[in-house]
Amino acid sequence: LLDLTADAKQMGKATNKDAAAGKATLAALHGPDWARGQLHGLIDQAHALLEPYGEQAGLLKEAATFVATRNS
């Protein structure tokens, strides 16, 4: 998703490499808004599945949220 939506300065490396390589990513096929919606839905599911573990799952929840919301 970031390869499609971020710029090289933001990422600290070249972007759009997937498109240049002819890779058919979900974000490219369905659009970044759709991909972002799917991503957030999966993160919500992960959080719900981890809920029974309480604070023991806190780090996993934070990691999932970080991966979903990072911008570089």
Backbone bond lengths (Angstrom), bond angles and torsions (degrees), N, CA, C in turn:
res aa  C-N    CA-C-N  psi(-1)  N-CA   C-N-CA  omega(-1)  CA-C   N-CA-C  phi
1 L - - - 1.451 - - 1.526 110.31 -
2 L 1.332 116.69 -45.29 1.461 119.10 179.08 1.523 111.36 -65.90
3 D 1.320 117.62 -33.79 1.459 120.65 178.31 1.526 110.49 -59.13
4 L 1.315 116.33 -30.80 1.463 122.19 -178.42 1.526 112.81 -88.63
5 T 1.332 117.73 -33.24 1.467 120.28 -170.26 1.522 115.34 -107.02
6 A 1.315 118.59 -21.55 1.465 120.91 -177.20 1.528 110.18 -93.60
7 D 1.328 115.86 164.92 1.463 118.82 175.48 1.528 109.47 -104.00
8 A 1.318 115.66 167.77 1.462 121.22 -175.03 1.525 111.82 -61.43
9 K 1.318 117.35 -38.40 1.466 120.45 179.85 1.525 110.51 -64.09
10 Q 1.309 116.02 -44.99 1.469 121.58 179.41 1.530 110.86 -61.87
11 M 1.325 116.83 -41.81 1.462 121.69 -176.28 1.523 113.00 -82.67
12 G 1.320 117.44 -24.03 1.454 120.20 -176.03 1.521 111.96 77.04
13 K 1.322 116.56 16.03 1.468 122.70 177.47 1.524 107.61 -162.40
14 A 1.320 115.78 169.93 1.462 120.26 -179.21 1.525 110.55 -62.62
15 T 1.329 115.67 147.50 1.464 121.28 176.96 1.529 109.11 -119.03
16 N 1.310 115.63 177.25 1.466 122.97 -178.22 1.525 112.58 61.87
17 K 1.329 116.12 23.87 1.465 119.96 179.51 1.524 111.45 -69.64
18 D 1.327 117.55 -33.48 1.466 119.78 179.17 1.525 110.45 -63.18
19 A 1.315 117.03 -46.23 1.464 120.78 179.62 1.525 110.63 -63.58
20 A 1.332 116.30 -42.38 1.463 120.12 179.82 1.523 111.61 -62.59
21 A 1.342 116.12 -31.09 1.466 120.96 179.89 1.529 111.92 -87.52
22 G 1.328 116.55 -0.30 1.457 120.30 179.52 1.515 114.42 75.63
23 K 1.328 117.18 20.95 1.467 120.99 179.64 1.527 110.24 -78.95
24 A 1.301 116.27 133.45 1.466 121.98 178.89 1.524 108.85 -94.77
25 T 1.315 116.73 88.46 1.460 120.61 179.67 1.524 109.94 -86.52
26 L 1.319 116.27 158.18 1.466 119.99 177.80 1.524 111.24 -60.42
27 A 1.325 116.39 -39.19 1.466 119.66 179.67 1.524 111.02 -63.58
28 A 1.312 117.59 -38.24 1.465 120.70 179.16 1.527 111.17 -73.23
29 L 1.322 117.09 -37.85 1.465 120.96 -177.97 1.527 112.95 -72.36
30 H 1.332 116.43 -41.16 1.467 120.88 -173.90 1.525 113.74 -107.40
31 G 1.308 117.42 -12.17 1.458 121.81 -179.05 1.517 111.89 99.37
32 P 1.324 116.13 151.57 1.462 120.43 -177.02 1.527 114.20 -64.18
33 D 1.328 117.64 -33.96 1.467 119.01 179.60 1.525 110.83 -65.32
34 W 1.325 116.78 -43.02 1.467 121.06 177.62 1.531 109.71 -62.25
35 A 1.331 116.39 -47.14 1.464 120.68 -178.22 1.525 110.94 -61.53
36 R 1.322 115.99 -41.68 1.469 120.12 179.42 1.529 110.54 -64.67
37 G 1.316 116.98 -39.83 1.464 120.78 176.95 1.522 111.82 -62.57
38 Q 1.324 116.47 -43.23 1.463 120.67 177.19 1.526 110.51 -62.06
39 L 1.321 115.55 -44.31 1.461 120.87 -179.82 1.521 111.23 -59.00
40 H 1.317 116.84 -47.53 1.462 119.70 -178.73 1.526 111.42 -67.57
41 G 1.319 117.11 -33.75 1.462 120.06 174.81 1.519 111.81 -63.09
42 L 1.323 116.71 -41.21 1.467 120.61 178.50 1.528 111.44 -67.63
43 I 1.319 116.68 -37.46 1.468 120.14 177.63 1.520 109.65 -65.25
44 D 1.321 117.53 -41.96 1.468 120.80 176.77 1.527 110.74 -60.09
45 Q 1.328 116.92 -41.99 1.467 120.73 177.87 1.523 111.03 -63.15
46 A 1.320 116.29 -43.27 1.465 120.42 179.59 1.525 110.50 -61.28
47 H 1.321 116.42 -44.74 1.468 119.96 178.95 1.527 110.59 -60.79
48 A 1.320 116.71 -42.67 1.467 120.38 -179.77 1.528 111.00 -64.34
49 L 1.322 117.19 -41.38 1.465 120.55 179.42 1.527 112.35 -67.29
50 L 1.323 116.34 -29.01 1.464 120.75 -179.75 1.522 112.91 -85.61
51 E 1.317 117.39 -13.67 1.463 121.96 -176.18 1.528 113.44 -52.92
52 P 1.341 120.36 -42.03 1.467 119.85 -179.11 1.538 114.02 -60.17
53 Y 1.326 116.51 -18.67 1.464 120.01 -178.02 1.523 112.93 -89.99
54 G 1.312 116.48 -0.94 1.458 121.16 175.38 1.514 113.35 57.16
55 E 1.326 114.51 -139.15 1.464 120.31 -176.19 1.517 112.92 -67.30
56 Q 1.325 117.46 -19.96 1.466 119.97 177.82 1.529 111.10 -62.52
57 A 1.312 117.44 -25.07 1.464 121.82 -179.01 1.526 112.45 -97.17
58 G 1.307 116.89 5.81 1.458 120.71 -176.48 1.519 113.85 -56.58
59 L 1.318 117.01 -44.23 1.460 120.40 -178.80 1.531 111.39 -65.35
60 L 1.321 117.04 -39.42 1.463 120.17 177.28 1.528 111.21 -63.78
61 K 1.323 116.36 -41.30 1.465 119.86 178.01 1.525 110.85 -63.03
62 E 1.320 116.18 -43.95 1.463 120.38 179.24 1.519 111.11 -62.83
63 A 1.330 117.01 -41.63 1.462 120.70 179.55 1.525 110.85 -63.28
64 A 1.315 116.95 -43.43 1.464 120.87 179.26 1.523 110.63 -62.70
65 T 1.310 116.84 -43.60 1.460 120.98 179.44 1.521 110.74 -64.94
66 F 1.322 116.94 -41.76 1.465 120.74 179.16 1.524 111.14 -59.89
67 V 1.320 116.44 -47.74 1.464 120.65 -179.08 1.528 110.53 -60.73
68 A 1.317 116.80 -37.88 1.467 121.03 -176.98 1.523 113.08 -76.07
69 T 1.321 117.85 -24.78 1.461 119.76 -172.70 1.522 114.23 -113.32
70 R 1.311 117.59 -2.52 1.473 118.48 -178.79 1.524 109.86 -64.79
71 N 1.331 115.83 154.28 1.459 119.19 -178.76 1.518 113.13 -127.92
72 S 1.311 116.06 14.46 1.469 119.76 174.84 1.511 109.74 -155.19
